Amino acid sequence: MLFICRFHSREVNMESEKKQLNNYRVAAAVTVAVFCMGQIPGSIDAAISKITDYFHLTSTSGLYVTTIACIVSVVFSTMLGFFAGKKVGFKPLIIFCATVELVSALVPFFAENFVFFIILRGLFDIGFGGMQSLENTVATKLVTPERRAKVLGLGTFFGFGMNCLLQFVGGVLADAGWNYVFLNHLLLIIPYVIILIGLSKVSFEGQDKLENNTRSETAAHKKLNISVFQVWLLILFVGIVIAPLLVGCSFLSAPLNSSATVAGVVAVCFSAGCMIGGVLFPKMQKLLKSWTLTAFLIVTVVGLVGCAMTRSIVILCIMILIGGIGFAATQATLMMILGLSTSSDRIALASAVMMALFNLGMFLSSTYENAIAAITGDALYMPLYIGAGILLVFAIIYSIFSPMRRALK
């Protein structure tokens, strides 16, 4: 009788472990799919120069094709931080953002009017900005703490991998016509379907209850401390100075080679660097600890200066790869600082504001480049040099007044 009871108990335990494993796999798949739709800011990079030519825009004004819609994302991302999971459930919000992103990414294929085109880009940024702001929240809500780092790593890798694939395919398609680049977004149907199927099998409530029962937070931790404001300030300037690499690399490659396919390869190098940065971050953080942010800011500086100095397409690819490594690892470091410095009930808002400020920086990048061009007469390379100088100043100041050191205490 005792043997039968033990055997039955073992069967129950095995069944429970199998169920937990299946739940984890579904949660991981949904999280990775959200990252795949939230990490594609450069999906039309390879065609930017062709789009500006079609609509008769200047090179600096051409950046507005990808940055003017960012102001929409700033507002929507901030609003999302206040009502996500409170006034609107996570599931309908994710489905809404994913649907808007997919539809508005494909419809510009038929656009002939620039105003209509910009409106569609604004709608795209509502969907894309929403998915971008929900990445860390989805991972936190669906995945247990001991498995979260692995899932975040997978999300970063596949997210930038999707961006890399869209850029390369977009570069090939853009050689057939400026509007053909938008057909690369058909690949988003894959993560979209995964999200639709996966959301029906997951719950956003269970993990909250588990963490509420296991974590105790002090009143000080529940307040937004100085580290959070340091993160917000830095990400704003990162958005401003990284835009030439993130969304304008086709302008850097055009003087060296006018092929849209080559521009696509250059853009892929940035995404590949971001993938490498995501892989390197956890290992380097263990090694460098509080110096992690300073180190990756310096790596980004090297990438920016290298892109400005080189007149070789091969070296440009290498420098953009280095810039991607620095950017992705810097962003991951800032998100880690937010997580360590912010209570669970404020992390969604803190992350949403961070992404809103990043998108605001992207929007301001065109004005920043136009201002530099008006003063120096150089709108292509001088913004890279000045941007590198700005990040170097941040690296020095933050090595002294380190938000990372404060967060790790």
Disulfide bonds with the S-S distance in Angstrom:
none
